[in-house]
Amino acid sequence: MNKRAMKRINLSELMDLKIDFAFKQLFGGEKNKEITIVFLNAILKRNGRDTIKEVMFNNVEIGGEHENDKQSRLDILVTTQDQHQINIEIQFTNQFDMIKRSIYYWARLFGDQNQKGMAYHRLNPTIVVNILNFDLIAETDAYHTTFHLYEDKEKFRIDDVLELHFIEIPKLLEHWKKEKLNPWSDVLARWLLLLGIVDQRKQHIYEDIYKELEAIAVNDKHLQDAFTSWNELSLDSNGRLAYEVRLKQVLDQEAAINEAKWREEVAEERGLEKGIEKGIEKGIEKGIEKGIEKGIEQTACKMLMRNMDVETVVEITGLPIERVQELNEGLGF
């Protein structure tokens, strides 16, 4: 392995590959196409005849999600040798409804294949891979979940046209800490751990992961190439400037989102406190009203027991005549 390329950069200078700029530089171009292919085969568990052998990098713009948003930029979009489309999205902050956004991207890409007069059987599978720097799916602690179209009861797959992947980096790192991962035998684990080495959110470097992958890279040419490209990218002054600008933007966005959430929680808490306070006041008022009403009814009963007629009791107490009649009937008169 090229040890010199590995050692000429301090780990603290390495870019966080979960920042979309850095991720796209490493995986999104012709220069590192072989790395991208290996990475995709690991995520999609492709082997044998199903192995992805070639990809073509496509235009990363699709129609906007909203009326005023004319274009949405995809992170990486490739077409394989068998004409399958694969969109890879890297998301640092949980600022969108990722599940619906992923389905939307899939729908747009799948639908955009259709040309006038085209037969439906010619529509090819479309795959969306979401790599997330946050937890998303609460129903499982698995860091990689995959979704297709299945029949509800018997669970058979109706078609392969839809495939959604969600990879949650925090869950991956939890598996690493609990020694549930073996990157020596699990190719996907080693590539995903590569993305987790630098954590700009926590200002932390997982040196143990770096050293483990460095050792594996001695016999893994593609991982060697990834390390070398990562180092070169991190040392490039122009690339570094673009990365720092994007990093600041992402962290500022995350801070703004967290601030908005905090303000919302405080507002809700204050609203709840006021609601409780108001509820107590209302309860007291209601109780007083109920007590007064009960007292008036008791007075009406005493008057009726002294043989006062219903109309007089109504006039004196102000109770509805129907209620006074009910009270009178209850007394057995």
C-alpha positions as CSV (number, residue, x, y, z in Angstrom):
1,M,0.0,0.0,0.0
2,N,1.1,3.6,-0.6
3,K,2.1,4.4,3.0
4,R,3.5,7.8,2.1
5,A,0.1,8.9,0.7
6,M,-1.5,7.7,4.0
7,K,0.9,9.4,6.3
8,R,1.4,12.9,4.8
9,I,-1.9,14.2,6.3
10,N,-2.9,14.6,9.8
11,L,-6.2,12.8,10.6
12,S,-7.7,16.1,11.9
13,E,-7.3,17.5,8.3
14,L,-9.3,14.8,6.6
15,M,-12.7,15.9,5.2
16,D,-15.8,14.5,6.7
17,L,-17.1,12.3,3.9
18,K,-20.7,12.7,5.1
19,I,-20.6,16.3,3.8
20,D,-22.1,16.0,0.3
21,F,-19.3,18.0,-1.3
22,A,-16.6,15.5,-0.1
23,F,-18.8,12.5,-0.7
24,K,-19.5,13.5,-4.3
25,Q,-15.8,14.2,-4.9
26,L,-14.8,10.7,-3.8
27,F,-17.7,8.7,-5.3
28,G,-19.3,10.8,-7.9
29,G,-17.0,11.0,-10.9
30,E,-15.1,9.1,-13.6
31,K,-11.8,9.4,-11.8
32,N,-12.9,7.0,-9.0
33,K,-15.5,5.0,-11.0
34,E,-14.1,1.7,-9.9
35,I,-14.5,2.8,-6.2
36,T,-18.1,3.7,-6.9
37,I,-18.8,0.4,-8.5
38,V,-17.3,-1.6,-5.6
39,F,-19.3,0.6,-3.2
40,L,-22.6,0.0,-5.0
41,N,-22.1,-3.7,-5.3
42,A,-21.5,-3.9,-1.6
43,I,-24.7,-1.9,-0.8
44,L,-26.9,-3.8,-3.2
45,K,-25.3,-7.2,-2.4
46,R,-24.6,-7.8,-6.1
47,N,-22.4,-10.7,-7.0
48,G,-22.0,-13.2,-9.8
49,R,-24.1,-12.4,-12.9
50,D,-25.8,-9.5,-11.1
51,T,-22.5,-7.7,-10.4
52,I,-22.4,-4.1,-11.5
53,K,-19.5,-3.9,-14.0
54,E,-20.0,-0.5,-15.5
55,V,-21.7,2.8,-14.6
56,M,-22.4,6.0,-16.5
57,F,-22.7,9.2,-14.4
58,N,-25.8,11.1,-15.3
59,N,-27.1,14.6,-15.0
60,V,-28.0,15.2,-11.4
61,E,-31.0,17.6,-11.9
62,I,-34.6,16.5,-11.8
63,G,-37.8,18.5,-11.6
64,G,-38.3,20.6,-8.4
65,E,-40.1,19.3,-5.4
66,H,-42.2,22.4,-5.1
67,E,-43.8,24.8,-7.6
68,N,-41.2,27.5,-6.9
69,D,-38.3,25.1,-6.8
70,K,-37.6,24.5,-10.5
71,Q,-34.8,22.0,-10.1
72,S,-33.6,19.6,-7.4
73,R,-30.0,18.4,-7.5
74,L,-29.3,14.8,-6.8
75,D,-26.0,13.9,-5.1
76,I,-25.0,11.0,-7.4
77,L,-27.0,9.4,-10.2
78,V,-25.6,6.5,-12.3
79,T,-27.0,4.1,-14.9
80,T,-25.6,0.6,-14.9
81,Q,-24.7,-1.6,-17.8
82,D,-28.2,-3.2,-17.6
83,Q,-29.9,0.3,-17.6
84,H,-30.8,0.3,-13.9
85,Q,-30.8,3.8,-12.4
86,I,-29.2,4.3,-9.0
87,N,-29.5,7.5,-7.1
88,I,-27.2,7.9,-4.0
89,E,-28.1,10.6,-1.5
90,I,-25.9,11.6,1.4
91,Q,-27.8,13.6,4.1
92,F,-25.9,15.2,7.1
93,T,-28.9,16.7,8.9
94,N,-32.5,15.5,9.4
95,Q,-34.1,18.5,7.8
96,F,-36.5,16.8,5.3
97,D,-39.0,14.0,5.5
98,M,-36.5,11.6,4.2
99,I,-38.9,8.7,3.5
100,K,-41.3,10.7,1.4
101,R,-38.4,12.6,-0.2
102,S,-36.8,9.2,-1.2
103,I,-40.1,7.9,-2.7
104,Y,-40.5,11.2,-4.5
105,Y,-37.1,11.0,-6.1
106,W,-37.7,7.4,-7.0
107,A,-41.0,8.3,-8.7
108,R,-39.5,11.2,-10.7
109,L,-36.6,9.1,-11.9
110,F,-38.8,6.1,-12.7
111,G,-41.3,8.2,-14.5
112,D,-38.8,10.2,-16.4
113,Q,-37.8,7.0,-18.3
114,N,-41.1,6.9,-20.0
115,Q,-41.1,8.4,-23.5
116,K,-44.1,8.9,-25.8
117,G,-45.3,5.5,-27.2
118,M,-42.9,3.5,-24.9
119,A,-44.2,0.2,-23.7
120,Y,-44.4,-0.1,-19.9
121,H,-42.4,-3.4,-19.9
122,R,-39.4,-1.4,-21.0
123,L,-39.3,0.6,-17.7
124,N,-36.2,-0.4,-15.8
125,P,-35.7,-0.7,-12.1
126,T,-34.8,2.5,-10.2
127,I,-32.9,2.3,-6.9
128,V,-32.5,5.1,-4.3
129,V,-29.8,4.8,-1.7
130,N,-30.0,7.2,1.3
131,I,-26.9,7.5,3.5
132,L,-28.0,9.4,6.7
133,N,-26.0,11.0,9.5
134,F,-28.9,10.5,11.8
135,D,-31.3,7.8,13.0
136,L,-34.5,7.5,11.0
137,I,-36.2,4.1,11.3
138,A,-37.2,3.5,14.9
139,E,-38.6,-0.1,14.3
140,T,-35.1,-1.6,14.1
141,D,-31.5,-1.1,15.3
142,A,-30.2,-2.4,11.9
143,Y,-28.1,0.2,10.2
144,H,-29.0,-0.9,6.7
145,T,-32.7,-1.4,5.7
146,T,-34.0,-2.2,2.2
147,F,-37.6,-1.9,0.9
148,H,-39.3,-3.3,-2.2
149,L,-43.0,-3.8,-3.3
150,Y,-44.4,-6.9,-1.4
151,E,-47.8,-8.5,-1.0
152,D,-49.1,-7.8,2.5
153,K,-49.9,-11.3,3.7
154,E,-47.7,-13.7,1.8
155,K,-44.8,-11.3,1.4
156,F,-43.9,-12.2,-2.2
157,R,-42.4,-9.4,-4.3
158,I,-44.6,-8.1,-7.1
159,D,-41.8,-6.4,-9.1
160,D,-38.2,-5.2,-8.8
161,V,-38.8,-1.7,-10.2
162,L,-38.7,-0.1,-6.7
163,E,-35.8,-0.5,-4.3
164,L,-35.1,1.9,-1.5
165,H,-32.1,1.7,0.9
166,F,-31.6,3.6,4.1
167,I,-28.2,3.5,5.8
168,E,-28.0,5.1,9.2
169,I,-24.4,6.0,10.2
170,P,-25.1,6.5,14.0
171,K,-26.5,3.0,14.2
172,L,-23.5,1.7,12.3
173,L,-21.1,3.3,14.8
174,E,-23.1,1.8,17.7
175,H,-22.6,-1.6,16.1
176,W,-18.9,-0.9,15.8
177,K,-18.6,0.2,19.5
178,K,-20.4,-3.0,20.5
179,E,-18.1,-5.1,18.3
180,K,-20.9,-6.3,16.1
181,L,-19.0,-5.5,12.9
182,N,-16.2,-7.3,11.2
183,P,-14.9,-5.1,8.3
184,W,-12.4,-7.8,7.5
185,S,-15.1,-10.1,6.2
186,D,-17.9,-7.6,5.6
187,V,-17.1,-5.4,2.5
188,L,-20.1,-3.1,3.1
189,A,-19.1,-2.5,6.7
190,R,-15.6,-1.4,5.7
191,W,-16.9,1.1,3.2
192,L,-19.5,2.5,5.5
193,L,-17.1,2.8,8.4
194,L,-14.8,4.8,6.0
195,L,-17.6,7.4,5.9
196,G,-17.9,7.4,9.7
197,I,-14.2,8.0,10.6
198,V,-14.5,11.8,10.7
199,D,-17.4,13.3,12.7
200,Q,-17.5,17.1,12.2
201,R,-20.7,17.3,14.2
202,K,-18.9,16.0,17.4
203,Q,-15.5,17.2,16.4
204,H,-14.2,13.6,16.7
205,I,-12.0,11.3,14.8
206,Y,-12.4,7.5,15.2
207,E,-8.8,6.6,15.1
208,D,-9.5,3.0,15.9
209,I,-11.6,2.7,12.7
210,Y,-9.0,4.4,10.7
211,K,-6.2,2.0,11.9
212,E,-8.4,-1.0,11.3
213,L,-9.3,0.1,7.7
214,E,-5.7,1.1,7.1
215,A,-4.7,-2.5,7.9
216,I,-7.4,-4.0,5.7
217,A,-6.4,-1.6,2.8
218,V,-3.0,-3.4,2.5
219,N,-4.9,-6.2,0.6
220,D,-7.8,-4.2,-0.7
221,K,-6.7,-2.1,-3.8
222,H,-10.0,-0.2,-4.0
223,L,-9.9,0.8,-0.3
224,Q,-6.3,1.9,-0.9
225,D,-7.4,4.0,-3.8
226,A,-10.2,5.5,-1.7
227,F,-7.7,6.5,1.1
228,T,-5.3,8.0,-1.4
229,S,-8.0,10.0,-3.2
230,W,-9.5,11.1,0.2
231,N,-6.0,12.4,1.3
232,E,-5.4,14.2,-2.0
233,L,-8.8,15.8,-1.8
234,S,-8.3,16.9,1.7
235,L,-4.9,18.4,0.9
236,D,-6.1,20.3,-2.3
237,S,-6.3,24.0,-1.5
238,N,-9.2,24.7,-3.9
239,G,-11.1,21.6,-2.8
240,R,-10.5,22.4,0.8
241,L,-11.9,25.9,0.4
242,A,-15.0,24.6,-1.3
243,Y,-15.4,21.9,1.5
244,E,-15.0,24.5,4.3
245,V,-17.7,26.7,2.8
246,R,-20.1,23.8,2.4
247,L,-19.3,22.5,5.9
248,K,-20.1,25.8,7.4
249,Q,-23.3,26.0,5.5
250,V,-24.4,22.5,6.6
251,L,-23.5,23.1,10.2
252,D,-25.2,26.5,10.2
253,Q,-28.3,24.9,8.7
254,E,-28.2,22.2,11.4
255,A,-27.8,24.8,14.2
256,A,-30.7,26.8,12.8
257,I,-32.9,23.6,12.7
258,N,-32.0,22.7,16.2
259,E,-32.7,26.3,17.4
260,A,-36.1,26.2,15.7
261,K,-36.9,22.8,17.3
262,W,-35.8,24.2,20.7
263,R,-38.0,27.3,20.4
264,E,-40.9,25.1,19.3
265,E,-40.4,22.8,22.3
266,V,-40.2,25.8,24.7
267,A,-43.3,27.3,23.1
268,E,-45.2,24.0,23.5
269,E,-44.0,23.6,27.1
270,R,-45.1,27.2,27.9
271,G,-48.4,26.6,26.1
272,L,-48.9,23.4,28.1
273,E,-48.2,25.2,31.3
274,K,-50.6,27.9,30.4
275,G,-53.1,25.3,29.3
276,I,-52.9,23.5,32.6
277,E,-53.2,26.8,34.5
278,K,-56.2,27.7,32.4
279,G,-57.6,24.2,32.9
280,I,-57.3,24.6,36.6
281,E,-59.0,28.0,36.5
282,K,-61.8,26.5,34.3
283,G,-62.1,23.6,36.6
284,I,-62.5,25.8,39.6
285,E,-65.0,27.9,37.8
286,K,-66.9,24.8,36.7
287,G,-66.8,23.5,40.2
288,I,-68.2,26.7,41.6
289,E,-70.9,26.7,39.0
290,K,-71.7,23.1,39.8
291,G,-71.8,23.8,43.5
292,I,-74.0,26.9,43.1
293,E,-76.4,24.9,40.8
294,K,-76.5,22.0,43.4
295,G,-77.2,24.5,46.2
296,I,-80.1,26.1,44.2
297,E,-81.5,22.6,43.4
298,Q,-81.4,21.7,47.1
299,T,-83.2,25.0,47.9
300,A,-85.8,24.2,45.3
301,C,-86.4,20.7,46.9
302,K,-86.9,22.3,50.3
303,M,-89.4,24.7,48.8
304,L,-91.3,21.8,47.0
305,M,-91.3,19.8,50.3
306,R,-93.1,22.8,51.9
307,N,-95.8,22.4,49.2
308,M,-94.9,25.4,47.2
309,D,-96.1,25.1,43.6
310,V,-93.7,24.5,40.7
311,E,-94.3,27.9,39.1
312,T,-93.3,29.8,42.3
313,V,-90.2,27.7,42.8
314,V,-89.2,28.4,39.2
315,E,-89.7,32.1,39.7
316,I,-87.7,32.2,42.9
317,T,-84.8,29.9,42.0
318,G,-84.5,30.7,38.3
319,L,-84.3,27.0,37.4
320,P,-85.8,25.7,34.2
321,I,-89.4,24.5,34.7
322,E,-88.4,21.1,33.3
323,R,-85.8,20.7,36.0
324,V,-88.1,21.8,38.8
325,Q,-90.7,19.3,37.6
326,E,-88.0,16.5,37.6
327,L,-87.1,17.4,41.2
328,N,-90.7,17.4,42.2
329,E,-91.3,14.0,40.6
330,G,-88.2,12.8,42.4
331,L,-89.7,13.8,45.7
332,G,-92.8,11.7,45.0
333,F,-95.2,14.6,45.0
